[in-house]
Amino acid sequence: MRDLKEILEEVHKQATKDNCQSWNVICLLAMEQAVKERKQEIIEQLEGLSNNYEVIDGCYVIQKTVLDNYIEGLEYQFF
């Protein structure tokens, strides 16, 4: 995932090309882009997680340690 500074720089360049000089607008666009990218990353991780299961007595089971590791990873990755 890109860091916030990279996203802000990209949005700033694009906004400048579009003749937008308002830092409020530029920052808002950068925040929206960061949330969009993070959301997509979490969706991709959850899709991978949903494929990491066992079948026990006809039920799909994801081990608690797998979920714990995912949650711990989210805590450290989040902005």
DSSP file (Angstrom, degrees, kcal/mol; ACC not computed):
  #  RESIDUE AA STRUCTURE BP1 BP2  ACC     N-H-->O    O-->H-N    N-H-->O    O-->H-N    TCO  KAPPA ALPHA  PHI   PSI    X-CA   Y-CA   Z-CA
    1    1 A M              0   0    0      0, 0.0     2,-0.1     0, 0.0    37,-0.0   0.000 360.0 360.0 360.0 140.6    0.0    0.0    0.0
    2    2 A R        -     0   0    0      1,-0.1     2,-0.1     2,-0.1    35,-0.0  -0.434 360.0-116.2 -73.1 151.5    1.2    3.5   -0.8
    3    3 A D     >  -     0   0    0     -2,-0.1     4,-1.8     1,-0.1     3,-0.3  -0.421  28.0-103.5 -85.1 168.7    1.8    5.8    2.1
    4    4 A L  H  > S+     0   0    0      1,-0.2     4,-2.8     2,-0.2     5,-0.2   0.832 118.5  58.0 -61.7 -34.5   -0.2    9.0    2.6
    5    5 A K  H  > S+     0   0    0      2,-0.2     4,-2.5     1,-0.2    -1,-0.2   0.916 106.4  48.5 -63.7 -42.4    2.6   11.2    1.4
    6    6 A E  H  > S+     0   0    0     -3,-0.3     4,-2.3     2,-0.2    -1,-0.2   0.916 112.9  47.9 -62.5 -43.2    2.7    9.4   -1.9
    7    7 A I  H  X S+     0   0    0     -4,-1.8     4,-2.7     1,-0.2     5,-0.2   0.926 111.5  50.1 -64.3 -44.5   -1.1    9.7   -2.3
    8    8 A L  H  X S+     0   0    0     -4,-2.8     4,-2.7     1,-0.2    -2,-0.2   0.912 110.5  50.0 -60.8 -43.3   -1.0   13.4   -1.4
    9    9 A E  H  X S+     0   0    0     -4,-2.5     4,-2.3     2,-0.2    -1,-0.2   0.916 112.4  47.2 -62.1 -43.4    1.7   14.1   -3.9
   10   10 A E  H  X S+     0   0    0     -4,-2.3     4,-2.3     2,-0.2    -2,-0.2   0.935 114.7  45.5 -64.0 -46.2   -0.1   12.3   -6.7
   11   11 A V  H  X S+     0   0    0     -4,-2.7     4,-2.9     1,-0.2     5,-0.2   0.892 111.4  53.5 -64.8 -39.4   -3.4   14.1   -5.9
   12   12 A H  H  X S+     0   0    0     -4,-2.7     4,-2.5    -5,-0.2    -1,-0.2   0.925 109.2  48.3 -61.7 -45.3   -1.6   17.4   -5.7
   13   13 A K  H  X S+     0   0    0     -4,-2.3     4,-2.1     2,-0.2    -2,-0.2   0.934 114.6  45.3 -59.9 -46.7   -0.1   17.0   -9.1
   14   14 A Q  H  X S+     0   0    0     -4,-2.3     4,-1.8     1,-0.2    -2,-0.2   0.908 113.1  49.7 -65.8 -41.2   -3.4   16.0  -10.6
   15   15 A A  H  <>S+     0   0    0     -4,-2.9     5,-3.3     1,-0.2    -1,-0.2   0.889 109.7  51.8 -65.0 -38.4   -5.3   18.9   -8.9
   16   16 A T  H ><5S+     0   0    0     -4,-2.5     3,-1.6     3,-0.2    -1,-0.2   0.904 108.1  51.3 -64.4 -41.0   -2.7   21.4  -10.1
   17   17 A K  H 3<5S+     0   0    0     -4,-2.1    -1,-0.2     1,-0.3    -2,-0.2   0.861 109.4  50.8 -61.5 -34.7   -3.1   20.1  -13.7
   18   18 A D  T 3<5S-     0   0    0     -4,-1.8    -1,-0.3    -5,-0.1    -2,-0.2   0.309 121.8-111.5 -86.1   9.4   -6.8   20.6  -13.2
   19   19 A N  T < 5 +     0   0    0     -3,-1.6     2,-0.6     1,-0.2    -3,-0.2   0.806  69.7 143.8  65.6  33.1   -6.1   24.2  -12.0
   20   20 A C      < +     0   0    0     -5,-3.3    -1,-0.2    -8,-0.1    -2,-0.1  -0.918  17.7 167.0-103.0 122.8   -7.2   23.4   -8.4
   21   21 A Q        +     0   0    0     -2,-0.6     2,-0.6    -3,-0.1    -1,-0.1   0.378  35.9 117.1-114.9   1.2   -5.2   25.3   -5.8
   22   22 A S     >  -     0   0    0      1,-0.2     4,-2.5    -7,-0.1     5,-0.2  -0.608  49.2-159.6 -78.4 117.5   -7.3   24.7   -2.7
   23   23 A W  H  > S+     0   0    0     -2,-0.6     4,-2.9     1,-0.2     5,-0.3   0.832  92.2  59.7 -65.9 -30.8   -5.5   22.7   -0.1
   24   24 A N  H  > S+     0   0    0      2,-0.2     4,-2.1     1,-0.2    -1,-0.2   0.938 109.9  41.4 -60.9 -45.1   -8.8   21.8    1.5
   25   25 A V  H  > S+     0   0    0      2,-0.2     4,-2.7     1,-0.2    -2,-0.2   0.921 114.9  51.0 -67.8 -44.2   -9.9   20.2   -1.7
   26   26 A I  H  X S+     0   0    0     -4,-2.5     4,-2.2     1,-0.2    -2,-0.2   0.919 112.4  46.3 -60.4 -44.8   -6.5   18.6   -2.4
   27   27 A C  H  X S+     0   0    0     -4,-2.9     4,-2.6     2,-0.2    -1,-0.2   0.895 111.9  51.1 -66.0 -40.1   -6.4   17.1    1.2
   28   28 A L  H  X S+     0   0    0     -4,-2.1     4,-2.4    -5,-0.3    -2,-0.2   0.928 111.2  47.9 -62.4 -45.0  -10.0   15.8    0.9
   29   29 A L  H  X S+     0   0    0     -4,-2.7     4,-2.3     1,-0.2    -2,-0.2   0.890 111.6  50.8 -62.4 -39.6   -9.2   14.1   -2.4
   30   30 A A  H  X S+     0   0    0     -4,-2.2     4,-2.4    -5,-0.2    -2,-0.2   0.914 110.6  48.4 -65.4 -42.7   -6.1   12.6   -0.9
   31   31 A M  H  X S+     0   0    0     -4,-2.6     4,-2.4     2,-0.2    -2,-0.2   0.916 111.3  50.3 -63.3 -42.4   -8.0   11.2    2.1
   32   32 A E  H  X S+     0   0    0     -4,-2.4     4,-2.3     1,-0.2    -2,-0.2   0.903 111.6  48.3 -62.1 -41.2  -10.7    9.8   -0.2
   33   33 A Q  H  X S+     0   0    0     -4,-2.3     4,-2.6     2,-0.2    -1,-0.2   0.900 110.5  51.3 -66.2 -40.7   -8.1    8.1   -2.3
   34   34 A A  H  X S+     0   0    0     -4,-2.4     4,-2.4     2,-0.2    -2,-0.2   0.915 111.6  46.9 -62.9 -43.4   -6.3    6.7    0.7
   35   35 A V  H  X S+     0   0    0     -4,-2.4     4,-2.7     2,-0.2    -1,-0.2   0.914 111.8  51.5 -64.9 -41.9   -9.5    5.2    2.1
   36   36 A K  H  X S+     0   0    0     -4,-2.3     4,-2.1    -5,-0.2    -2,-0.2   0.925 112.4  45.3 -60.6 -45.8  -10.4    3.8   -1.3
   37   37 A E  H  X S+     0   0    0     -4,-2.6     4,-2.1     2,-0.2    -1,-0.2   0.899 114.0  48.7 -66.1 -40.5   -7.0    2.1   -1.7
   38   38 A R  H  X S+     0   0    0     -4,-2.4     4,-2.5     2,-0.2    -2,-0.2   0.908 109.8  52.2 -66.5 -41.4   -7.1    0.8    1.9
   39   39 A K  H  X S+     0   0    0     -4,-2.7     4,-2.4     1,-0.2    -1,-0.2   0.925 110.1  48.7 -59.3 -45.5  -10.6   -0.6    1.4
   40   40 A Q  H  X S+     0   0    0     -4,-2.1     4,-2.2     1,-0.2    -1,-0.2   0.895 110.5  51.3 -62.7 -40.4   -9.5   -2.4   -1.7
   41   41 A E  H  X S+     0   0    0     -4,-2.1     4,-2.2     2,-0.2    -1,-0.2   0.912 110.4  48.3 -63.6 -42.8   -6.5   -3.9    0.1
   42   42 A I  H  X S+     0   0    0     -4,-2.5     4,-2.7     2,-0.2    -2,-0.2   0.900 110.1  52.4 -65.5 -40.7   -8.7   -5.2    2.9
   43   43 A I  H  X S+     0   0    0     -4,-2.4     4,-2.3     1,-0.2    -1,-0.2   0.922 109.8  48.8 -60.4 -44.3  -11.2   -6.7    0.5
   44   44 A E  H  X S+     0   0    0     -4,-2.2     4,-1.9     1,-0.2    -1,-0.2   0.897 111.9  49.0 -63.0 -40.4   -8.3   -8.5   -1.3
   45   45 A Q  H  X S+     0   0    0     -4,-2.2     4,-2.5     2,-0.2    -2,-0.2   0.904 110.8  49.9 -66.1 -41.0   -7.0   -9.8    2.1
   46   46 A L  H  X S+     0   0    0     -4,-2.7     4,-2.6     2,-0.2    -2,-0.2   0.875 107.8  53.8 -65.8 -36.6  -10.5  -11.0    3.1
   47   47 A E  H  X S+     0   0    0     -4,-2.3     4,-0.7     2,-0.2    -1,-0.2   0.917 111.2  46.2 -62.4 -41.8  -10.9  -12.8   -0.2
   48   48 A G  H >< S+     0   0    0     -4,-1.9     3,-0.7     1,-0.2    -2,-0.2   0.900 112.4  50.6 -65.0 -40.3   -7.6  -14.6    0.5
   49   49 A L  H >< S+     0   0    0     -4,-2.5     3,-1.8     1,-0.2    -2,-0.2   0.876 103.3  58.8 -64.5 -38.3   -8.7  -15.3    4.0
   50   50 A S  H 3< S+     0   0    0     -4,-2.6    -1,-0.2     1,-0.3    -2,-0.2   0.691 102.9  54.3 -68.1 -16.5  -12.0  -16.8    2.9
   51   51 A N  T << S+     0   0    0     -3,-0.7     2,-0.8    -4,-0.7    -1,-0.3   0.404  90.4  81.4 -93.2   1.5  -10.1  -19.3    0.8
   52   52 A N  S <  S+     0   0    0     -3,-1.8    11,-0.3    -4,-0.1     2,-0.3  -0.652  70.5 118.6-107.8  73.8   -8.1  -20.5    3.8
   53   53 A Y        -     0   0    0     -2,-0.8     2,-0.3     9,-0.1     9,-0.2  -0.862  51.3-139.3-134.9 165.8  -10.6  -22.9    5.5
   54   54 A E  E     -A   61   0A   0      7,-2.9     7,-3.5    -2,-0.3     2,-0.6  -0.887  21.0-127.5-119.0 155.5  -11.1  -26.5    6.5
   55   55 A V  E     +A   60   0A   0     -2,-0.3     2,-0.5     5,-0.2     5,-0.2  -0.930  30.7 175.1-106.3 119.0  -14.3  -28.5    6.1
   56   56 A I  E >  S-A   59   0A   0      3,-2.7     3,-1.9    -2,-0.6    -2,-0.0  -0.981  71.4 -19.8-127.1 119.5  -15.3  -30.1    9.4
   57   57 A D  T 3  S-     0   0    0     -2,-0.5    -1,-0.1     1,-0.3     3,-0.1   0.868 128.4 -51.6  51.1  40.9  -18.6  -32.1    9.5
   58   58 A G  T 3  S+     0   0    0      1,-0.3     2,-0.4     0, 0.0    -1,-0.3   0.518 116.1 115.1  78.6   5.1  -19.8  -30.2    6.5
   59   59 A C  E <   -A   56   0A   0     -3,-1.9    -3,-2.7     2,-0.0     2,-0.6  -0.859  67.6-125.3-109.2 143.4  -19.0  -26.8    7.9
   60   60 A Y  E     -A   55   0A   0     -2,-0.4     2,-0.4    -5,-0.2    -5,-0.2  -0.775  34.9-171.2 -86.0 123.3  -16.4  -24.4    6.5
   61   61 A V  E     -A   54   0A   0     -7,-3.5    -7,-2.9    -2,-0.6     2,-0.5  -0.962  18.4-162.8-125.3 129.1  -14.1  -23.5    9.4
   62   62 A I        -     0   0    0     -2,-0.4    -9,-0.1    -9,-0.2     5,-0.0  -0.943  34.8-114.3-105.5 128.4  -11.3  -20.8    9.5
   63   63 A Q     >  -     0   0    0     -2,-0.5     4,-1.8   -11,-0.3     3,-0.5  -0.289  15.0-127.3 -64.5 144.0   -8.9  -21.4   12.4
   64   64 A K  H  > S+     0   0    0      1,-0.2     4,-3.0     2,-0.2     5,-0.2   0.865 109.4  57.1 -59.6 -38.1   -8.9  -18.8   15.2
   65   65 A T  H  > S+     0   0    0      1,-0.2     4,-2.4     2,-0.2    -1,-0.2   0.865 104.3  52.9 -63.9 -34.2   -5.1  -18.4   14.8
   66   66 A V  H  > S+     0   0    0     -3,-0.5     4,-2.0     2,-0.2    -1,-0.2   0.935 112.9  43.8 -64.8 -45.7   -5.6  -17.5   11.2
   67   67 A L  H  X S+     0   0    0     -4,-1.8     4,-2.8     2,-0.2    -2,-0.2   0.910 112.7  52.3 -65.0 -42.2   -8.1  -14.8   12.1
   68   68 A D  H  X S+     0   0    0     -4,-3.0     4,-2.7     1,-0.2    -2,-0.2   0.915 109.9  48.8 -60.2 -43.4   -6.0  -13.6   15.0
   69   69 A N  H  X S+     0   0    0     -4,-2.4     4,-2.2     2,-0.2    -1,-0.2   0.889 111.3  50.3 -64.2 -38.7   -3.0  -13.2   12.7
   70   70 A Y  H  X S+     0   0    0     -4,-2.0     4,-2.1     2,-0.2    -2,-0.2   0.938 112.0  46.8 -63.5 -46.9   -5.1  -11.3   10.2
   71   71 A I  H  X S+     0   0    0     -4,-2.8     4,-2.1     1,-0.2    -2,-0.2   0.913 112.0  50.6 -62.6 -43.5   -6.5   -8.9   12.8
   72   72 A E  H  X S+     0   0    0     -4,-2.7     4,-1.6     1,-0.2    -1,-0.2   0.904 109.3  51.6 -61.5 -40.8   -3.0   -8.4   14.2
   73   73 A G  H  X S+     0   0    0     -4,-2.2     4,-1.8     1,-0.2    -1,-0.2   0.884 108.0  52.1 -63.0 -39.1   -1.7   -7.6   10.7
   74   74 A L  H  X S+     0   0    0     -4,-2.1     4,-2.1     1,-0.2    -1,-0.2   0.906 105.6  55.0 -62.9 -41.3   -4.5   -5.1   10.3
   75   75 A E  H  < S+     0   0    0     -4,-2.1    -1,-0.2     1,-0.2    -2,-0.2   0.877 114.3  39.6 -60.6 -38.6   -3.6   -3.3   13.5
   76   76 A Y  H  < S+     0   0    0     -4,-1.6    -1,-0.2     1,-0.2    -2,-0.2   0.735 117.4  48.4 -84.7 -23.0    0.0   -2.8   12.4
   77   77 A Q  H  < S+     0   0    0     -4,-1.8     2,-0.3    -5,-0.2    -2,-0.2   0.755  80.2 109.1 -86.9 -25.7   -0.8   -2.0    8.7
   78   78 A F     <        0   0    0     -4,-2.1    -4,-0.0     1,-0.3   -40,-0.0  -0.360 360.0 360.0 -66.2 119.6   -3.5    0.6    9.3
   79   79 A F              0   0    0     -2,-0.3    -1,-0.3   -75,-0.0   -75,-0.1   0.497 360.0 360.0  13.5 360.0   -2.1    4.0    8.4
